[in-house]
Amino acid sequence: MSYHVVALTMAQVRQGALDFQRELGSILSNAPELKVYSASPFDLEERRRAKDRFGGDIVYFFNEVAYQESRRLGLDVEFIAEIPDEQIPRRRTVVVGMPESKTRV
């Protein structure tokens, strides 16, 4: 599986670049496998690596479903790279999507 990368500056965030979260979040009931991740806010080293590699203050990783839905909805999101699954941060936070369960009941 690959992930599509979006890197945003703080100026872009202040100008409303995070609207994609609301738009994608509204369709989760129809696309439960949709996921957008960012590096964990508690892993400063991983956040720095993402910033150095992709150039944004905040870096997001869209799975294929999130990427396709972003395109379908015509969201104003600029994808700058595509990376394999093993290159996304190990410690990550779900920004849009249902969190994975750590335990199976």
Secondary structure as a PSIPRED ss2 file (coil, helix, strand):
# PSIPRED VFORMAT (PSIPRED V4.0)

   1 M C   1.000  0.000  0.000
   2 S E   0.000  0.000  1.000
   3 Y E   0.000  0.000  1.000
   4 H E   0.000  0.000  1.000
   5 V E   0.000  0.000  1.000
   6 V E   0.000  0.000  1.000
   7 A E   0.000  0.000  1.000
   8 L E   0.000  0.000  1.000
   9 T C   1.000  0.000  0.000
  10 M H   0.000  1.000  0.000
  11 A H   0.000  1.000  0.000
  12 Q H   0.000  1.000  0.000
  13 V H   0.000  1.000  0.000
  14 R H   0.000  1.000  0.000
  15 Q C   1.000  0.000  0.000
  16 G C   1.000  0.000  0.000
  17 A C   1.000  0.000  0.000
  18 L C   1.000  0.000  0.000
  19 D H   0.000  1.000  0.000
  20 F H   0.000  1.000  0.000
  21 Q H   0.000  1.000  0.000
  22 R H   0.000  1.000  0.000
  23 E H   0.000  1.000  0.000
  24 L H   0.000  1.000  0.000
  25 G H   0.000  1.000  0.000
  26 S C   1.000  0.000  0.000
  27 I C   1.000  0.000  0.000
  28 L C   1.000  0.000  0.000
  29 S C   1.000  0.000  0.000
  30 N C   1.000  0.000  0.000
  31 A C   1.000  0.000  0.000
  32 P C   1.000  0.000  0.000
  33 E C   1.000  0.000  0.000
  34 L C   1.000  0.000  0.000
  35 K C   1.000  0.000  0.000
  36 V E   0.000  0.000  1.000
  37 Y E   0.000  0.000  1.000
  38 S E   0.000  0.000  1.000
  39 A E   0.000  0.000  1.000
  40 S C   1.000  0.000  0.000
  41 P C   1.000  0.000  0.000
  42 F C   1.000  0.000  0.000
  43 D C   1.000  0.000  0.000
  44 L H   0.000  1.000  0.000
  45 E H   0.000  1.000  0.000
  46 E H   0.000  1.000  0.000
  47 R H   0.000  1.000  0.000
  48 R H   0.000  1.000  0.000
  49 R H   0.000  1.000  0.000
  50 A H   0.000  1.000  0.000
  51 K H   0.000  1.000  0.000
  52 D H   0.000  1.000  0.000
  53 R H   0.000  1.000  0.000
  54 F H   0.000  1.000  0.000
  55 G C   1.000  0.000  0.000
  56 G C   1.000  0.000  0.000
  57 D C   1.000  0.000  0.000
  58 I E   0.000  0.000  1.000
  59 V E   0.000  0.000  1.000
  60 Y E   0.000  0.000  1.000
  61 F E   0.000  0.000  1.000
  62 F E   0.000  0.000  1.000
  63 N C   1.000  0.000  0.000
  64 E H   0.000  1.000  0.000
  65 V H   0.000  1.000  0.000
  66 A H   0.000  1.000  0.000
  67 Y H   0.000  1.000  0.000
  68 Q H   0.000  1.000  0.000
  69 E H   0.000  1.000  0.000
  70 S H   0.000  1.000  0.000
  71 R H   0.000  1.000  0.000
  72 R H   0.000  1.000  0.000
  73 L H   0.000  1.000  0.000
  74 G C   1.000  0.000  0.000
  75 L C   1.000  0.000  0.000
  76 D C   1.000  0.000  0.000
  77 V C   1.000  0.000  0.000
  78 E C   1.000  0.000  0.000
  79 F C   1.000  0.000  0.000
  80 I C   1.000  0.000  0.000
  81 A E   0.000  0.000  1.000
  82 E E   0.000  0.000  1.000
  83 I E   0.000  0.000  1.000
  84 P E   0.000  0.000  1.000
  85 D H   0.000  1.000  0.000
  86 E H   0.000  1.000  0.000
  87 Q H   0.000  1.000  0.000
  88 I C   1.000  0.000  0.000
  89 P C   1.000  0.000  0.000
  90 R C   1.000  0.000  0.000
  91 R C   1.000  0.000  0.000
  92 R E   0.000  0.000  1.000
  93 T E   0.000  0.000  1.000
  94 V E   0.000  0.000  1.000
  95 V E   0.000  0.000  1.000
  96 V E   0.000  0.000  1.000
  97 G C   1.000  0.000  0.000
  98 M C   1.000  0.000  0.000
  99 P C   1.000  0.000  0.000
 100 E C   1.000  0.000  0.000
 101 S C   1.000  0.000  0.000
 102 K C   1.000  0.000  0.000
 103 T C   1.000  0.000  0.000
 104 R C   1.000  0.000  0.000
 105 V C   1.000  0.000  0.000
